[in-house]
Amino acid sequence: MSFDKPLVLTFADFRRQLGVYPMLGLRFKLPTGSLTPIHLHLTEVARVEKKLIDCGGTIRTQVSARLQLWAADDTDHRVNVTKCLEILNRGTDLLGSTDLPLEVECDLPFLTAFPVLGRVIEDGNVVVLLGTIKADCLAPDVCIPKKCTPGGGCC
């Protein structure tokens, strides 16, 4: 079984798109349709590398760029596009590549990572559209039984 994966923006694409709107505010739209609080802090830019072995025995590596957001008690705090770009530019060298898929991590209410799918302009803000990550079998040919036929040994 395979699910269509959403097209995730790369770190480089995200920076390029933000650069078009340096004077706007910055908001994030969760997959539920609600917006994150306006007083978010962008607390880190990270390279996240995951080494795994799938159920079929194949060793894999997944690498992404991740931004962490934090809603503090400082409700007067605002991260606009210019400030976000400054922070992204500081993190560029440690990523190793800016062509990494981009994720946003925030704890609203549980720490969760969301892929960045795109952006829209709404009410004087760049609104970053966040998607969901779905679990999927990476070795369906090994894990998921083929249709059972008489005499095939699976029935």
Secondary structure, 3 states (H helix, E strand, C coil): CCCCCCCCCEHHHHHHHHHCCCCCEEEEECCCCCECCCCEEEEEEEEEEEEEECCCCCEEEEEEEEEEEEECCCCCCCCEHHHHHHHHHHHHHHHCCCCCEEEEEEECCCEEEEEEEEEEEECCEEEEEECCCCCCCCCHHHHCCCCCCCCCCCC
